[in-house]
């Protein structure tokens, strides 16, 4: 009887260690750009533009909410330079200071977004996709993960790996709706996110708060405003022979 009790206790302890409902996950975000119609570009510019951009993101989470943001505020833009004859091209890229709060109980998302220097608070229902399980499995950071796929519409398909070891229905980039935390995601052909570290939240959950900076606006209003600003840029800076303007954004 004593041996049976000991085995049962050990099994319970291992199960308790495997389950984690709060903490902090660091992700490496890799953003790649598809460059088309390169015939009129200076030599080497297409390679410079298509170079993947890597940044670190963090996800603070507990059983009821999550907050996704940049790991550190960039001191300066990532700048690269290309010289073509007498012409010098400077390419500056930076990750926008944006934060996204997921209320897993109320099923809503509140995002603090930057649009040309202006801050907005964008509220929308939690973005739940129609997931399909593939049955494939692998390990990420020694956590057992399962694969799921979904279609966001248009050309963007989503492939993720989630772990039931963290039974919180959340993930990076507002992804949610699975019975576990998403540790890796491929969003379309441009965006890849991979968890590189999982730890206890040093703030004890204090950072998981709704963003408060910016003008409150609906998702539809924000998308309309972003489209208008894009059109303004085209008129201000002109377009190429094919009527296209290269706009590099997250």
C-alpha positions as CSV (number, residue, x, y, z in Angstrom):
1,X,0.0,0.0,0.0
2,X,2.9,2.4,0.8
3,X,4.5,1.8,-2.6
4,X,1.2,2.5,-4.4
5,X,0.8,5.7,-2.5
6,X,4.3,6.8,-3.3
7,X,3.9,6.2,-7.0
8,X,0.6,8.1,-7.1
9,X,2.2,11.0,-5.3
10,X,5.1,11.1,-7.8
11,X,2.8,11.0,-10.7
12,X,0.7,13.9,-9.3
13,X,3.9,16.0,-8.7
14,X,5.1,15.5,-12.3
15,X,1.7,16.4,-13.7
16,X,1.7,19.6,-11.5
17,X,5.1,20.6,-12.9
18,X,4.0,20.1,-16.5
19,X,1.0,22.4,-16.2
20,X,1.7,26.1,-16.3
21,X,-1.1,28.7,-16.3
22,X,0.9,31.9,-15.9
23,X,4.3,33.2,-17.0
24,X,6.3,35.0,-19.7
25,X,7.3,33.7,-23.1
26,X,9.9,35.3,-25.4
27,X,9.4,35.0,-29.1
28,X,11.7,35.6,-32.0
29,X,9.7,37.3,-34.8
30,X,11.1,37.1,-38.3
31,X,9.4,39.3,-40.9
32,X,10.3,38.7,-44.6
33,X,9.3,40.9,-47.5
34,X,8.2,39.8,-51.0
35,X,9.6,42.3,-53.5
36,X,8.0,42.4,-57.0
37,X,8.8,44.3,-60.1
38,X,12.5,44.8,-59.3
39,X,13.6,45.7,-62.9
40,X,13.6,49.4,-62.2
41,X,15.4,49.2,-58.8
42,X,19.0,50.0,-58.3
43,X,21.2,46.9,-58.2
44,X,21.2,45.4,-54.8
45,X,18.2,47.2,-53.5
46,X,15.9,44.2,-53.9
47,X,18.3,42.1,-51.8
48,X,18.4,44.8,-49.2
49,X,14.6,45.1,-49.0
50,X,14.0,41.4,-48.9
51,X,16.5,40.8,-46.0
52,X,14.5,39.3,-43.1
53,X,13.9,41.6,-40.1
54,X,14.2,40.0,-36.7
55,X,12.8,41.3,-33.4
56,X,12.1,39.9,-30.0
57,X,8.5,39.9,-28.5
58,X,7.2,38.9,-25.2
59,X,3.9,37.5,-24.0
60,X,2.8,37.9,-20.4
61,X,-0.1,35.5,-19.6
62,X,-2.3,34.0,-17.0
63,X,-5.5,31.9,-17.1
64,X,-7.7,34.9,-18.0
65,X,-5.6,37.4,-20.0
66,X,-2.5,38.0,-22.0
67,X,-0.4,41.0,-23.1
68,X,1.9,40.9,-26.2
69,X,4.5,43.6,-26.8
70,X,8.1,44.3,-27.8
71,X,10.7,42.9,-25.5
72,X,12.7,46.1,-25.4
73,X,12.2,49.6,-26.7
74,X,14.5,50.1,-29.6
75,X,17.0,52.9,-28.9
76,X,17.3,53.6,-32.7
77,X,16.1,52.3,-36.0
78,X,17.9,49.4,-37.7
79,X,19.5,51.3,-40.6
80,X,21.3,49.9,-43.7
81,X,22.9,51.8,-46.6
82,X,23.3,51.1,-50.3
83,X,25.5,53.1,-52.6
84,X,24.7,53.1,-56.3
85,X,27.0,55.5,-58.3
86,X,26.3,59.0,-57.0
87,X,23.1,57.9,-55.3
88,X,23.0,56.8,-51.7
89,X,20.0,54.9,-50.3
90,X,19.3,54.6,-46.6
91,X,16.8,52.0,-45.4
92,X,15.6,52.5,-41.9
93,X,13.4,49.9,-40.2
94,X,12.0,49.8,-36.7
95,X,9.4,47.8,-34.8
96,X,6.4,50.0,-33.9
97,X,5.8,50.4,-30.1
98,X,2.5,48.5,-30.1
99,X,0.9,46.4,-27.4
100,X,-2.0,43.9,-27.7
101,X,-4.1,42.8,-24.7
102,X,-6.3,39.7,-25.0
103,X,-9.2,39.3,-22.6
104,X,-9.7,35.6,-22.7
105,X,-12.8,35.7,-20.6
106,X,-14.7,38.5,-22.3
107,X,-13.4,37.3,-25.7
108,X,-12.1,40.7,-26.8
109,X,-8.8,42.2,-28.0
110,X,-7.6,45.7,-27.3
111,X,-4.6,46.8,-29.3
112,X,-2.5,50.0,-28.8
113,X,-1.4,50.8,-32.4
114,X,0.8,53.5,-33.9
115,X,-0.1,55.1,-37.2
116,X,2.3,57.7,-38.5
117,X,3.1,58.9,-35.0
118,X,-0.4,58.8,-33.7
119,X,-1.6,56.4,-31.0
120,X,-4.9,54.5,-31.3
121,X,-6.7,52.0,-29.1
122,X,-8.4,49.5,-31.4
123,X,-11.0,47.2,-29.9
124,X,-12.4,44.1,-31.6
125,X,-13.8,40.6,-30.7
126,X,-11.1,38.1,-30.1
127,X,-9.8,36.8,-33.4
128,X,-10.7,33.1,-33.2
129,X,-9.9,31.1,-36.3
130,X,-11.4,27.8,-37.5
131,X,-8.6,25.4,-36.6
132,X,-8.0,22.0,-38.0
133,X,-5.7,19.5,-36.3
134,X,-3.2,17.6,-38.4
135,X,-2.1,15.0,-35.9
136,X,1.6,16.0,-36.3
137,X,3.6,16.4,-33.1
138,X,7.0,17.8,-32.2
139,X,8.8,19.4,-29.2
140,X,9.6,23.1,-28.7
141,X,11.6,24.1,-25.6
142,X,11.1,20.6,-24.3
143,X,7.3,21.0,-24.5
144,X,5.2,18.5,-26.4
145,X,3.4,20.4,-29.2
146,X,0.7,19.6,-31.7
147,X,0.1,21.2,-35.1
148,X,-3.0,23.1,-36.2
149,X,-3.8,25.0,-39.4
150,X,-6.3,27.7,-40.3
151,X,-7.1,30.0,-43.2
152,X,-7.3,33.8,-42.4
153,X,-8.8,34.5,-45.8
154,X,-7.0,35.8,-48.9
155,X,-3.5,34.5,-49.3
156,X,-2.7,34.1,-45.6
157,X,-2.8,30.6,-44.2
158,X,-1.7,30.0,-40.6
159,X,0.2,27.0,-39.3
160,X,0.9,26.8,-35.5
161,X,2.3,24.5,-32.9
162,X,0.6,24.6,-29.5
163,X,1.3,22.9,-26.2
164,X,-1.3,21.5,-23.9
165,X,1.4,21.7,-21.2
166,X,0.3,25.4,-20.9
167,X,-3.5,25.1,-20.9
168,X,-4.0,28.8,-21.8
169,X,-5.8,29.6,-25.1
170,X,-3.5,32.3,-26.3
171,X,-0.4,33.0,-28.3
172,X,1.6,35.7,-30.2
173,X,0.1,38.1,-32.7
174,X,-3.5,37.8,-31.2
175,X,-3.6,34.1,-32.1
176,X,-5.9,32.1,-29.8
177,X,-8.7,29.5,-29.8
178,X,-6.7,26.3,-29.2
179,X,-6.5,24.1,-26.0
180,X,-3.0,25.3,-25.2
181,X,-0.4,28.0,-25.7
182,X,0.9,28.6,-29.2
183,X,4.7,28.4,-29.3
184,X,5.4,28.6,-33.0
185,X,3.4,30.2,-35.9
186,X,3.8,30.7,-39.6
187,X,1.4,33.5,-40.8
188,X,1.3,33.6,-44.6
189,X,4.7,33.6,-46.2
190,X,6.1,36.6,-44.4
191,X,5.8,36.2,-40.7
192,X,7.3,33.5,-38.5
193,X,7.2,33.5,-34.7
194,X,9.1,31.0,-32.5
195,X,9.2,30.8,-28.7
196,X,12.8,30.9,-27.5
197,X,12.3,31.0,-23.7
198,X,9.6,30.3,-21.2
199,X,9.8,31.5,-17.6
200,X,7.9,32.7,-14.6
201,X,6.5,36.2,-14.9
202,X,8.9,38.5,-12.9
203,X,6.1,41.1,-12.5
204,X,3.8,38.5,-11.0
205,X,1.1,39.4,-13.5
206,X,1.2,43.1,-12.8
207,X,2.0,44.0,-16.4
208,X,-1.1,42.2,-17.8
209,X,-3.2,45.3,-18.0
210,X,-5.4,46.9,-20.8
211,X,-3.4,49.4,-22.9
212,X,-4.6,53.0,-22.1
213,X,-2.7,55.3,-24.5
214,X,-4.4,56.5,-27.7
215,X,-7.7,57.5,-29.2
216,X,-10.4,54.8,-28.9
217,X,-11.4,53.6,-32.3
218,X,-13.0,50.5,-33.8
219,X,-11.1,48.0,-36.0
220,X,-13.1,49.1,-39.1
221,X,-12.4,52.8,-38.5
222,X,-8.7,52.0,-38.0
223,X,-8.4,50.0,-41.2
224,X,-10.2,52.8,-43.1
225,X,-7.8,55.4,-41.7
226,X,-4.7,53.3,-42.4
227,X,-5.9,53.0,-46.1
228,X,-6.4,56.7,-46.3
229,X,-2.9,57.4,-45.0
230,X,-1.5,54.9,-47.5
231,X,-3.2,56.7,-50.3
232,X,-1.8,60.0,-49.0
233,X,1.7,58.6,-49.1
234,X,1.2,57.6,-52.7
235,X,0.1,61.1,-53.7
236,X,2.8,62.8,-51.6
237,X,5.8,60.7,-52.8
238,X,4.5,59.5,-56.2
239,X,4.6,56.0,-57.6
240,X,6.8,54.0,-59.9
241,X,6.1,53.2,-63.6
242,X,3.7,50.4,-62.5
243,X,1.9,52.7,-60.1
244,X,3.3,51.0,-57.1
245,X,4.9,52.4,-53.9
246,X,7.0,50.3,-51.6
247,X,5.7,50.7,-48.0
248,X,7.6,48.7,-45.4
249,X,5.5,48.1,-42.3
250,X,4.8,45.5,-39.7
